[in-house]
Amino acid sequence: MPQPHRPLLRTLYSSRKSLIFRDHERIASSIFVRPCSCTAALSKDPNTPPAKPTTGDPPKPPADHRELGARQGLYTTSLYSPGSPLLLPNGADMFIKLSNLLRSLYPQYGFREVITPNIYKKSLWERSGHWDNYADDMFEVKGRGSSGAKQGGEIGEDEEFGLKPMNCPGHCLLFASEKRSYRDLPIRFADFSSLHRNEISGALSGLTRVRRFHQDDGHIFCRANQIESEIKKTMEFIQQIYGTIFNLGSFRLVLSTRPEDKYIGSLEEWEFAETQLKSALNATGQDWTLNEGDGAFYGPKIDIILKDSDGKEHQTATVQLDFQLPQRFGLTYTSPQLKEEQKGELEDPVTGMGAGTLWKDSGAEIVHRDSKSETKTPVIIHRAILGSLERFLALMIEHYNGCYPFWISPRPAIILAIESQESVLNYVDEVRQRITHYQQTSSDTDISENFGFPLTKFSNNLHVDVDVSKKSIGKKVQAAKERGYNFIIVIGSKEAKTQTVSMEMHKQHDRFGAWRLLQHAGIVEQGQRPGVFSLSLDKLEWFVRKMVVHYR
């Protein structure tokens, strides 16, 4: 096994801390951000029993994502756009990795991504019920120089518009754009477009309480007998993200029920929807609490609650059941004949029931009956896995407190050049290309020459910094550690000649897990303590790929 350059060893070891810090305790609890699709902040019932404790207590002193974000160069804000954070390149990298993580899992759960407008006419929001129940939280928009004429009975351009606070009405338009069959259901749409909500200025806070944000919004259009299985799959999706990938441990589950005043639909519909969600919560085997009166105006919801480092609760993921919007938008699908949505014969409804009437079968399920026996109305399941990506990013910043997993880190690695010889600089560039997968193959080059544009091999969205300045290697290493890189890679003439690198693990979350991976691959010896080690370029590329693929 090649040995690292001895002067380099002394430099790295002198700047390395002698103690290996154990993993940071994970924070899981609750976070106070706008609770999901269309609700207000979470209210707390003093009579509600205490929830199951989450994974760990906040770090002392608490980390503040606003301070950490500024220190780590993740985002900034401007008085010209209050409540709309501006993500810097490092913060944007983390944001993109979060969205790409979800996109990579969408095929597993049957979602197709769509793109929808940011502005809709007031008449759409009136139809959905948002203008009557949610207008105070919306932004009105008017164009300049638009015509006020109404032609052919169509709504004129002088009508008020609204920036969308959620995606559900737009997804209803997508569903209605084609004739749907019962064989097509469930249909699952996913959307990452920006949302706007008119938060009062005094409530704005960093990334957790904002006016413009992005939500991993999804809507499932399904039959009534598919509700239980679809909610179960959604809860599995949530568990995979929170429990397996981010390993956040236990989280608090809350069922929010019908609001006292602002809601649409009948009490019978709300009772059935709440029963369905209670059944789904019981099936998880986890404790859950009841938050009466805090549901969305169109249906009850399950919220996932986490804590920030101050112990304040925030809602992230959500699952909502909605019978109202499909009726308001006249959504239907064809069925071979009028049947119950679940087993059991339908009880004959009261004589004279008309189109769009909801009634119960012998199993107490609400079934929609149309005047034409071949059409039925679907049910919508609203779901968000991370919720607001900006909010989840804030929680991650505080949770990891500058010591991120490699795959999501804003500064995963830096390459430091010892000398400025051409051979060393060329090798530095080769190493960077290999571990970021920007390397062109010969076939790629041929195609690029023929078509006049560059084609690259790209897979991991990994940004690696390079320092080829004339500073001493000691100063470069010290600066890299102060900036919090996960791995520091050092290259000199010896490494360039032997096609190796010298590397030190610095701010790596789960450093022992990463070290075990190195031991398993034979890169370091069993029993060797974490520190500076040497490895070939091929092994480095393998290690980086494994760290990204396994979310280390």
C-alpha positions in Angstrom: 0.0 0.0 0.0 1.5 3.4 -1.0 2.5 5.6 1.9 1.8 9.3 2.2 4.6 11.8 1.9 6.1 12.2 5.4 6.4 16.0 5.5 2.8 16.0 4.4 1.9 13.6 7.2 3.5 15.9 9.8 1.6 18.9 8.4 -1.8 17.2 8.4 -1.3 15.5 11.8 -0.3 18.8 13.4 -3.5 20.5 12.3 -5.7 17.5 13.1 -7.6 17.3 16.3 -6.4 14.4 18.5 -9.8 13.4 19.6 -12.4 11.9 17.3 -15.7 13.3 18.2 -18.6 11.0 18.5 -21.6 11.5 16.1 -23.7 14.5 16.8 -26.9 13.6 18.5 -29.8 13.8 16.0 -32.6 16.2 16.5 -36.1 15.1 15.8 -39.1 16.8 17.0 -41.1 19.6 15.7 -40.7 22.7 13.7 -42.9 25.7 13.3 -43.4 26.6 9.7 -46.5 27.0 7.7 -48.2 23.5 8.4 -48.5 22.2 4.8 -50.8 22.8 2.0 -53.3 25.2 3.4 -53.4 25.5 7.1 -52.3 27.9 9.8 -49.7 27.3 12.5 -50.1 24.3 14.7 -52.2 24.9 17.8 -51.6 23.1 21.0 -54.4 21.7 23.1 -53.5 21.8 26.8 -55.5 18.6 27.3 -53.5 16.6 24.7 -51.3 14.0 26.4 -47.5 14.4 25.9 -46.3 12.9 22.6 -43.8 10.1 22.4 -40.3 11.6 22.9 -38.2 12.1 19.8 -34.7 11.1 19.2 -32.6 13.5 21.1 -32.4 16.8 23.0 -31.3 19.9 21.1 -27.6 20.6 21.3 -26.5 23.0 23.9 -26.1 25.9 23.1 -28.7 25.6 20.4 -27.6 26.0 16.8 -29.3 28.7 14.8 -29.6 28.0 11.1 -29.6 31.7 10.3 -26.1 32.1 11.9 -24.9 28.8 10.5 -26.3 29.6 7.0 -24.4 33.0 6.9 -21.2 31.4 8.3 -21.3 28.5 5.8 -22.3 30.7 2.8 -25.6 28.9 2.2 -28.1 31.7 1.7 -28.8 35.4 2.2 -31.8 37.7 2.4 -32.7 41.1 1.0 -35.0 43.9 2.0 -36.1 44.0 -1.6 -37.8 40.6 -1.2 -38.6 40.0 2.4 -39.5 36.4 3.2 -37.9 35.1 0.0 -34.4 33.8 0.7 -31.7 33.8 -1.9 -29.8 30.6 -2.0 -26.0 30.9 -2.6 -24.3 28.1 -4.6 -23.5 26.0 -1.6 -27.1 26.3 -0.3 -28.5 25.7 -3.8 -26.4 22.5 -4.0 -28.0 21.2 -0.9 -31.5 22.2 -2.1 -30.9 20.4 -5.5 -29.7 17.3 -3.7 -32.8 17.2 -1.6 -35.1 17.5 -4.6 -33.1 15.0 -6.6 -33.3 12.5 -3.7 -37.1 12.7 -3.9 -37.1 12.5 -7.7 -35.0 9.4 -7.6 -37.6 7.7 -5.4 -40.7 8.8 -7.4 -40.6 5.8 -9.8 -40.6 3.5 -6.8 -43.9 5.1 -5.5 -45.5 5.7 -8.9 -45.2 9.5 -9.2 -44.9 11.5 -12.4 -43.6 15.0 -12.1 -45.5 17.9 -13.7 -45.0 21.6 -14.1 -47.8 24.1 -13.4 -48.3 27.9 -13.5 -47.6 30.2 -10.6 -50.5 32.6 -11.4 -54.2 31.7 -11.8 -57.3 33.8 -12.2 -59.4 34.6 -9.1 -62.3 32.5 -10.6 -60.1 29.3 -10.1 -59.5 30.1 -6.5 -63.2 30.8 -6.0 -64.1 27.5 -7.5 -61.6 25.6 -5.3 -62.8 27.5 -2.1 -59.5 29.1 -1.4 -60.7 32.7 -2.1 -63.3 32.3 0.6 -61.2 30.3 3.1 -57.6 31.2 2.4 -57.6 34.7 0.7 -55.8 36.4 3.6 -52.8 34.2 3.1 -52.6 34.8 -0.7 -51.0 37.5 -2.9 -53.2 39.2 -5.4 -51.7 40.0 -8.8 -52.7 42.5 -11.5 -51.1 43.0 -14.9 -50.2 46.4 -16.3 -52.1 47.7 -19.4 -54.3 44.6 -19.6 -57.6 44.8 -21.4 -60.8 45.0 -19.4 -63.0 43.8 -22.1 -64.9 40.5 -21.9 -65.4 38.8 -25.2 -67.7 35.9 -25.9 -68.7 35.6 -22.3 -65.2 34.7 -21.3 -63.6 36.2 -18.3 -61.6 39.3 -19.2 -58.0 40.1 -18.5 -59.1 42.7 -15.9 -60.0 39.9 -13.5 -57.9 39.6 -10.4 -55.2 37.0 -10.3 -53.6 35.2 -7.4 -50.1 33.7 -6.8 -50.7 30.1 -6.0 -50.2 29.1 -2.3 -50.6 25.4 -3.2 -50.7 23.1 -6.3 -53.9 21.2 -5.8 -56.2 23.3 -8.0 -53.7 23.1 -10.9 -53.4 19.4 -10.5 -57.2 19.1 -10.7 -57.0 20.9 -14.0 -54.4 18.3 -15.2 -56.7 15.4 -14.1 -59.6 17.0 -15.9 -57.6 17.5 -19.1 -58.2 13.9 -20.2 -61.0 11.4 -19.9 -60.1 9.0 -17.1 -61.0 5.3 -16.6 -61.1 3.4 -13.3 -58.2 1.4 -14.8 -56.0 4.6 -14.8 -56.3 5.1 -11.1 -54.5 5.9 -9.0 -52.9 8.8 -10.8 -50.0 10.4 -8.9 -48.7 13.9 -9.7 -45.6 15.5 -8.1 -44.7 19.2 -8.4 -41.7 21.2 -7.2 -42.8 24.7 -8.4 -42.6 27.6 -6.1 -45.5 28.6 -3.8 -46.3 32.0 -2.2 -48.1 32.7 1.1 -48.6 36.1 2.5 -47.0 35.7 6.0 -47.1 38.8 8.2 -43.6 40.4 8.3 -43.3 39.9 12.0 -43.6 36.1 11.6 -40.8 35.8 9.0 -37.8 33.9 10.2 -34.8 32.6 8.2 -35.8 29.6 6.1 -38.4 28.3 8.5 -41.1 31.0 8.0 -41.0 32.4 4.5 -43.3 33.9 1.8 -41.9 32.0 -1.1 -40.9 28.4 -0.8 -40.8 25.1 -2.7 -42.7 22.1 -1.5 -42.4 18.5 -2.7 -46.1 18.6 -3.4 -47.9 15.5 -4.6 -51.5 14.6 -5.3 -53.0 11.1 -5.6 -56.3 10.7 -7.5 -57.7 7.4 -6.5 -60.8 5.3 -6.0 -62.3 5.0 -2.5 -61.2 1.4 -2.1 -57.6 2.5 -2.8 -57.4 5.1 0.0 -56.0 2.7 2.6 -53.3 1.3 0.4 -52.2 4.7 -0.9 -51.9 6.2 2.5 -50.0 3.2 3.7 -47.5 3.6 0.8 -47.2 7.3 1.6 -46.4 6.5 5.2 -43.8 4.0 4.0 -42.3 6.8 1.8 -42.1 9.1 4.8 -40.4 6.4 6.9 -37.9 5.7 4.2 -36.8 9.4 4.1 -36.9 10.2 7.8 -35.9 6.8 9.3 -33.6 5.2 6.7 -31.9 8.0 4.7 -31.7 10.8 7.3 -32.0 8.4 10.3 -34.0 11.0 12.2 -35.4 8.3 14.5 -38.9 8.7 15.9 -41.0 11.6 14.9 -44.3 12.9 16.2 -47.5 12.0 14.3 -50.5 14.3 14.7 -54.0 14.0 13.3 -55.6 17.4 12.7 -59.4 17.3 12.3 -62.2 19.5 11.0 -62.0 23.3 11.8 -64.9 24.7 13.7 -65.8 27.4 11.2 -63.9 27.6 7.9 -64.5 24.2 6.1 -66.3 22.9 3.1 -68.3 19.6 2.8 -70.7 17.8 5.0 -70.1 16.4 8.5 -70.6 12.9 7.2 -67.8 13.3 4.7 -65.4 14.7 7.3 -66.3 11.8 9.7 -65.5 9.3 7.0 -62.2 11.0 6.0 -61.1 11.2 9.7 -61.9 7.6 10.2 -59.7 6.6 7.2 -56.7 8.6 8.6 -57.1 7.2 12.1 -57.0 3.7 10.6 -53.8 4.6 8.7 -52.2 6.0 11.8 -53.1 2.9 13.8 -51.6 0.7 11.1 -48.2 2.4 11.6 -47.8 1.0 15.1 -46.6 4.4 16.3 -48.1 6.6 18.9 -50.0 9.6 17.6 -51.9 12.6 19.0 -55.1 14.4 18.2 -55.0 18.1 17.2 -58.7 19.0 17.0 -59.9 21.7 14.7 -56.6 22.3 12.8 -57.3 20.4 9.6 -57.2 22.0 6.2 -60.5 23.6 5.1 -61.1 20.8 2.7 -60.1 17.8 4.8 -58.3 16.3 7.8 -54.6 15.6 7.7 -51.7 13.7 9.3 -48.7 15.9 10.1 -45.1 14.9 10.8 -43.7 17.1 13.6 -40.0 17.7 14.2 -38.1 20.0 16.6 -35.5 22.6 15.8 -32.5 23.2 18.0 -34.5 25.7 20.2 -37.1 23.0 20.9 -39.7 24.7 18.8 -42.1 22.5 16.8 -42.4 22.5 13.0 -44.6 20.6 10.7 -42.8 19.0 7.7 -44.4 16.0 6.0 -48.2 15.8 5.7 -50.9 13.5 4.3 -54.4 15.0 3.7 -57.6 13.3 2.5 -59.9 15.4 0.3 -63.4 14.6 -1.0 -64.2 18.3 -1.7 -62.0 19.5 -4.5 -62.9 16.6 -6.9 -66.5 17.6 -6.5 -65.9 21.3 -6.9 -63.9 20.7 -10.1 -66.4 18.1 -11.4 -63.7 15.4 -11.7 -64.9 12.0 -12.8 -63.6 8.7 -14.1 -65.5 6.0 -16.0 -66.5 2.7 -14.4 -68.0 -0.3 -16.1 -71.0 -0.1 -13.8 -72.1 1.5 -10.6 -70.5 -0.6 -7.9 -69.6 -0.1 -4.3 -66.0 1.0 -3.8 -65.5 -1.7 -1.3 -66.9 -5.2 -0.7 -70.5 -5.5 0.4 -73.7 -4.7 -1.4 -74.9 -1.1 -1.6 -78.0 -0.2 0.3 -80.6 1.4 -1.9 -80.4 5.2 -1.3 -83.4 7.3 -0.6 -85.7 7.6 -3.7 -84.9 10.7 -5.7 -81.2 11.0 -5.0 -79.6 13.0 -7.8 -76.2 13.3 -9.4 -73.3 14.0 -7.2 -75.0 12.7 -4.1 -72.9 11.0 -1.4 -74.5 8.1 0.6 -73.4 5.2 2.7 -73.2 1.5 1.9 -73.6 -1.3 4.5 -69.9 -0.9 5.4 -70.4 2.8 6.3 -68.4 3.9 3.4 -69.4 7.1 1.5 -69.9 6.4 -2.2 -70.5 8.9 -5.0 -73.4 8.3 -7.3 -73.8 10.1 -10.5 -76.8 10.4 -12.8 -74.9 8.3 -15.3 -74.0 4.9 -13.9 -70.6 4.9 -15.7 -69.0 7.9 -13.9 -67.7 8.3 -10.4 -65.8 11.0 -8.6 -62.2 10.3 -7.4 -60.7 11.0 -4.0 -57.6 13.2 -3.7 -54.8 12.4 -1.2 -52.6 15.5 -0.7 -49.1 14.6 0.4 -45.7 16.2 1.0 -42.7 14.1 2.2 -40.3 16.9 3.2 -42.9 19.7 3.1 -41.2 23.0 2.5 -37.7 22.2 1.2 -36.4 25.5 2.7 -37.8 24.6 6.1 -36.4 21.1 5.9 -33.0 22.6 4.9 -33.1 24.8 8.0 -33.7 21.8 10.2 -30.8 19.9 8.6 -28.5 22.9 9.0 -29.3 23.0 12.7 -29.4 19.2 13.1 -26.0 18.6 11.6 -24.5 21.8 13.0 -21.8 22.0 10.3 -20.9 18.3 10.3 -23.0 17.0 7.3 -23.2 13.6 5.6 -20.9 13.6 2.6 -23.7 13.3 0.0 -25.6 16.4 1.2 -22.7 18.4 2.4 -22.2 21.9 0.9 -18.4 21.3 1.1 -17.9 17.6 0.6 -14.2 17.7 -0.4 -11.4 20.0 -1.4 -8.2 19.2 -3.3 -5.0 21.0 -2.2 -2.0 21.2 -4.5 1.4 21.1 -2.7 3.4 22.3 -5.8 2.4 24.4 -8.8 4.2 22.2 -11.4 2.2 21.5 -14.5 2.2 17.7 -13.9 0.7 18.3 -10.4 -1.9 20.7 -11.6 -3.0 18.4 -14.5 -3.3 15.5 -12.0 -5.4 17.7 -9.6 -7.8 18.4 -12.5 -7.9 14.7 -13.4 -8.8 13.8 -9.8 -11.5 16.4 -9.6 -13.0 15.2 -12.9 -12.9 11.5 -11.8 -14.7 12.0 -8.4 -17.3 14.5 -9.8 -18.0 12.3 -12.8 -17.5 15.2 -15.3 -15.0 13.1 -17.3 -15.7 12.8 -21.0 -15.3 9.4 -22.7 -13.9 9.0 -26.2 -17.3 8.3 -27.6 -18.7 11.4 -25.9 -15.9 13.5 -27.5 -16.7 12.1 -30.9 -20.4 13.0 -30.5 -19.6 16.4 -29.2 -17.4 17.2 -32.2 -20.2 16.0 -34.6 -23.0 17.9 -32.9 -21.1 21.0 -31.7 -21.9 20.8 -28.0 -20.1 19.2 -25.0 -21.5 16.0 -23.6 -20.3 14.9 -20.2 -20.6 11.9 -17.9 -22.5 13.2 -14.8 -24.2 11.4 -12.0 -23.7 12.6 -8.5 -24.0 16.4 -8.5 -20.9 16.6 -6.4 -19.0 19.9 -6.2 -15.3 19.6 -5.2 -13.3 22.7 -4.6 -9.6 23.1 -5.6 -6.9 25.2 -4.0 -3.8 25.6 -6.3 -2.7 28.9 -4.7 0.9 29.5 -3.8 0.1 29.5 0.0 2.0 26.9 2.1 0.3 23.5 2.4 -0.1 24.1 6.2 -2.1 27.3 5.6 -4.2 25.6 3.0 -5.0 22.7 5.3 -5.9 25.0 8.1 -8.2 27.1 5.9 -9.9 24.0 4.6 -10.6 22.8 8.2 -12.0 26.2 9.2 -14.4 26.0 6.3 -15.6 22.6 7.4 -14.9 20.2 4.5 -15.7 16.6 5.0 -12.5 15.4 3.3 -9.3 17.1 2.6 -7.3 15.7 -0.4 -3.7 16.6 -0.8 -1.7 16.1 -4.0 2.0 16.7 -4.7 4.5 15.5 -7.2 4.8 12.0 -5.5 1.0 11.5 -5.7 0.9 12.7 -9.4 3.7 10.2 -10.2 2.0 7.2 -8.4 -1.6 8.1 -9.3 -2.5 8.3 -5.6 -3.8 10.9 -3.2 -3.3 11.6 0.5 -6.6 12.2 2.3 -7.9 13.1 5.7 -11.4 12.8 7.0 -12.4 16.0 8.8 -16.0 17.1 9.3 -17.7 13.9 8.3 -21.0 13.0 9.9 -21.0 9.3 11.0 -17.2 9.3 10.6 -17.0 5.7 12.0 -19.4 4.5 9.3 -17.2 6.1 6.6 -14.1 4.6 8.2 -15.7 1.1 8.3 -16.4 1.5 4.6 -12.7 2.3 4.0 -11.7 -0.7 6.1 -14.1 -3.0 4.2 -12.6 -2.0 0.9 -9.1 -2.6 2.2 -8.1 1.1 1.8 -7.1 1.3 5.4 -6.1 -1.5 7.7 -8.4 -3.1 10.3 -7.8 -1.4 13.7 -6.2 1.7 12.1 -7.4 4.9 13.7 -9.0 7.6 11.5 -6.4 10.0 10.2 -4.3 10.7 7.1 -4.2 7.8 4.7 -3.1 7.2 1.1 -5.2 5.5 -1.6 -5.2 5.1 -5.4 -7.3 7.2 -7.7 -9.4 4.2 -8.6 -10.1 3.5 -4.9 -10.9 7.2 -4.3 -13.5 7.2 -7.1 -15.0 4.0 -5.7 -15.2 5.4 -2.2 -16.9 8.7 -3.4 -19.4 6.7 -5.4 -20.3 4.5 -2.4 -20.6 7.5 -0.1 -23.1 9.1 -2.4 -25.1 6.0 -3.3 -25.5 5.0 0.3 -26.3 8.5 1.6 -23.2 8.5 3.9 
